[in-house]
Amino acid sequence: MSVVLPHTQRSWIGKAHMIGQTVKPTYFRPGTLHNDDGTTHARPSPAGAKEQEEWVLVDGTPASCVQIGLYHYFQERGPVDLVISGPNYGRNSTAVFSLSSGTVGGALEAAICKRKAIALSYAFFSRNHDPEIIASASALSVRLINYLYENWSDDVDLYTVNVPLVENVETKKVMWTKMLQNYWGPGSCFQEVDDDSADPEDEEQRIREGEGEPEGKTTKVSTRHTHKHFKWAPRFTDVYKSVEEAGPGNDGWTVKEGFTR
């Protein structure tokens, strides 16, 4: 297994590449399972060092990781015949989630590089990620990936798989479904917030612009825009409502019911 992944979370970034950015790698050597004792290094292991698993972390996007992994690392291992993007913690079902997903974006990048690709997501319903539930989801994921690889359809470029983090997921149904075409509800996904990070130069300019006015007199300044700050604040209730209204049979409903799709 060859691993290249972003060095930090890259949710909601789709299949983007950062134009003009020089992507810089670091190298992570995993520790023991369920323990945060892996180590990160500025340089890869030197030639002749003890053989050890080493992941490449890049300050880029999932799609960039795919490009770098396919063409700039691991050549001595032979050609890559399958790219797995994920597992992502969070569902990537329905159009609203999937079309913005960095995980799906990584799989899309692999597909247009003519590689078989699977986007794997773990749909969770609470932040309590029980290690036993994750282990069960991982075991099921391995079986599904092996099955898909060995039974790959000629007309398929990529599969997207959602495994819910629920008890006994290995004993529940695995379903093949269509993606639900849903939409955001009315209104913006951004919330206006106060500017709480005033820049000193801006503050000085504001003060200087007020100098020289006769006492008691102000000049009305006309501007086309009001300066505002915005925070990403999507209303996921719109998405969940669309799943409820669509009824059974789509990918959103399947994951909501605790089945793998």
C-alpha positions in Angstrom: 0.0 0.0 0.0 1.3 3.5 -1.0 -0.1 6.5 0.9 -0.1 10.2 0.0 -2.6 12.4 1.9 -3.1 16.0 2.8 -1.3 17.2 5.9 -4.5 18.8 7.3 -8.2 18.5 6.8 -9.4 19.5 3.3 -13.1 19.1 3.5 -15.5 20.7 1.0 -12.7 21.4 -1.5 -13.8 19.1 -4.3 -11.3 18.3 -7.1 -9.4 21.6 -6.6 -5.7 22.2 -7.2 -4.0 25.3 -5.6 -2.7 27.3 -8.6 0.6 29.0 -7.9 1.3 27.0 -4.8 4.5 25.0 -4.3 3.4 21.8 -2.7 5.8 20.7 0.0 5.8 17.1 1.5 6.6 15.9 5.0 6.9 12.2 5.9 4.9 10.4 8.5 5.9 7.1 10.1 2.8 5.5 11.7 3.0 4.2 15.2 1.0 1.5 17.0 -2.8 1.1 16.3 -5.1 3.4 18.3 -2.1 5.3 19.8 -1.0 8.8 18.7 2.7 7.8 18.6 3.5 8.2 14.9 6.3 10.7 14.0 6.5 13.3 11.3 9.8 14.2 9.6 11.0 16.8 7.2 12.9 14.3 5.1 12.2 10.7 4.0 14.1 7.8 5.6 17.7 7.8 4.2 18.9 5.0 1.9 19.9 1.9 3.9 17.7 2.8 6.9 15.6 0.1 8.6 12.6 -0.7 6.4 9.6 1.1 7.8 6.2 2.2 6.5 6.2 5.9 5.6 3.4 8.0 4.4 3.8 11.2 2.3 1.9 14.2 3.7 1.5 17.2 1.4 0.2 20.7 2.0 -2.2 20.3 -0.9 -5.6 19.0 -1.8 -6.8 15.3 -2.2 -6.7 15.7 -6.0 -3.1 17.0 -5.8 -2.2 14.0 -3.5 -3.4 11.7 -6.2 -1.3 13.4 -8.9 1.8 13.4 -6.7 1.3 9.8 -5.6 0.7 8.5 -9.1 3.6 10.3 -10.8 6.2 11.3 -8.3 6.5 8.6 -5.6 6.5 4.8 -5.4 7.6 4.1 -9.0 9.8 1.3 -7.8 6.7 -0.6 -6.7 5.2 -0.8 -10.2 2.1 0.9 -11.7 -0.8 1.8 -9.5 -3.9 -0.2 -10.5 -6.3 1.2 -7.8 -6.7 4.5 -6.0 -8.6 4.6 -2.8 -9.6 8.1 -1.6 -10.4 8.0 2.1 -11.7 6.8 4.4 -13.3 10.2 5.1 -15.0 10.8 8.4 -18.4 12.1 7.3 -21.0 11.0 4.7 -20.6 11.7 1.1 -24.1 10.8 -0.1 -26.5 12.9 -2.1 -25.4 15.5 -4.6 -25.0 18.4 -2.1 -22.3 16.5 -0.2 -20.7 14.5 -3.0 -20.2 17.3 -5.5 -18.2 19.3 -3.0 -16.3 16.4 -1.4 -12.6 16.4 -1.4 -12.7 12.6 -1.0 -14.8 12.2 -4.1 -12.6 14.8 -5.7 -9.5 12.7 -5.2 -11.2 9.7 -6.7 -12.3 11.8 -9.7 -8.7 12.9 -10.2 -7.6 9.3 -10.3 -10.4 8.4 -12.7 -9.3 11.1 -15.2 -5.8 9.7 -14.9 -7.3 6.4 -16.2 -7.0 4.6 -12.9 -9.7 2.6 -11.1 -10.8 4.7 -8.2 -13.0 4.2 -5.1 -14.1 7.1 -2.8 -14.6 5.7 0.7 -16.5 7.6 3.4 -17.6 6.7 7.0 -21.0 8.2 7.7 -21.2 9.0 11.4 -24.1 10.0 13.6 -22.2 11.1 16.7 -18.7 12.2 17.5 -18.1 9.1 19.7 -16.0 7.0 17.3 -15.9 3.7 19.1 -12.7 1.8 18.0 -14.7 -1.5 17.7 -17.2 0.2 15.4 -14.5 1.7 13.3 -12.7 -1.7 13.1 -16.0 -3.3 11.9 -16.5 -0.6 9.3 -12.9 -1.0 8.2 -13.2 -4.8 7.8 -16.4 -4.4 5.8 -14.6 -1.7 3.6 -11.8 -4.1 2.8 -14.2 -6.8 1.7 -16.2 -4.3 -0.4 -13.0 -2.9 -2.1 -11.8 -6.4 -2.9 -15.1 -7.3 -4.3 -15.4 -4.1 -6.5 -11.9 -4.5 -7.7 -12.4 -8.1 -8.7 -15.8 -7.4 -10.3 -15.1 -4.0 -11.9 -17.6 -3.1 -14.6 -16.1 -1.9 -17.9 -18.4 1.1 -18.0 -17.4 2.4 -14.5 -14.6 4.8 -13.8 -15.1 5.2 -10.0 -17.3 3.9 -7.2 -18.3 5.9 -4.1 -18.9 3.9 -1.0 -20.5 5.1 2.3 -20.1 2.9 5.3 -22.1 4.0 8.4 -20.4 3.9 11.7 -23.0 1.9 13.5 -22.9 -1.3 15.6 -22.8 -4.6 13.7 -22.5 -2.8 10.3 -20.9 -6.0 8.9 -24.2 -7.8 9.3 -26.3 -5.1 7.7 -27.3 -4.8 4.0 -25.0 -3.5 1.4 -27.1 -1.7 -1.2 -26.5 -0.4 -4.8 -28.3 2.9 -5.1 -28.6 6.0 -7.2 -27.4 9.4 -5.9 -30.1 11.7 -4.7 -30.2 14.9 -6.6 -30.9 17.5 -3.9 -30.3 21.2 -3.5 -29.6 23.8 -0.9 -32.7 25.5 0.5 -33.3 29.3 0.0 -30.7 31.7 1.3 -26.9 31.8 1.6 -24.6 29.2 3.1 -22.6 32.0 4.6 -23.3 34.0 7.7 -22.3 37.7 8.1 -20.1 38.1 11.2 -18.6 41.1 12.9 -15.1 42.2 11.9 -13.2 41.4 15.1 -9.7 41.5 13.6 -9.2 45.2 12.8 -6.0 45.8 10.9 -3.8 48.5 12.4 -3.1 50.1 9.0 -6.9 50.2 8.3 -7.6 51.7 11.7 -5.0 54.4 11.1 -6.4 55.2 7.7 -9.9 55.5 9.2 -8.6 57.9 11.9 -6.6 59.9 9.4 -9.6 60.2 7.0 -11.5 61.9 9.9 -8.8 64.6 10.4 -9.3 68.2 9.2 -13.0 68.2 9.5 -14.5 71.3 11.2 -15.9 70.5 14.7 -19.5 69.3 14.4 -19.3 68.7 10.7 -18.8 65.3 9.0 -18.6 64.4 5.3 -21.0 61.8 4.1 -19.0 59.1 2.2 -20.8 57.1 -0.4 -19.6 53.6 -1.1 -21.0 50.8 -3.3 -20.4 48.1 -0.7 -20.6 47.7 3.0 -17.5 46.0 4.4 -18.4 42.6 5.9 -16.9 39.3 7.0 -18.5 36.0 6.2 -18.4 32.6 7.9 -19.3 29.2 6.2 -22.5 28.2 7.9 -24.4 25.7 5.7 -27.9 24.6 6.8 -27.6 20.8 6.7 -31.2 20.6 7.9 -32.0 21.4 4.3 -30.1 18.4 3.1 -31.5 16.0 5.7 -35.0 17.2 4.9 -34.5 16.5 1.2 -33.6 12.9 2.1 -36.7 12.5 4.2 -38.9 13.9 1.5 -37.4 11.7 -1.2 -38.3 8.5 0.5 -36.5 5.1 0.3 -34.2 3.9 -2.4 -31.6 6.7 -2.8 -28.1 6.9 -1.3 -29.1 9.4 1.4 -31.9 7.3 2.7 -29.7 4.1 2.6 -27.0 5.7 4.8 -29.6 7.3 7.1 -31.0 3.8 7.7 -27.6 2.4 8.7 -27.0 0.5 5.5 -23.8 0.6 3.4 -24.2 1.9 -0.1 
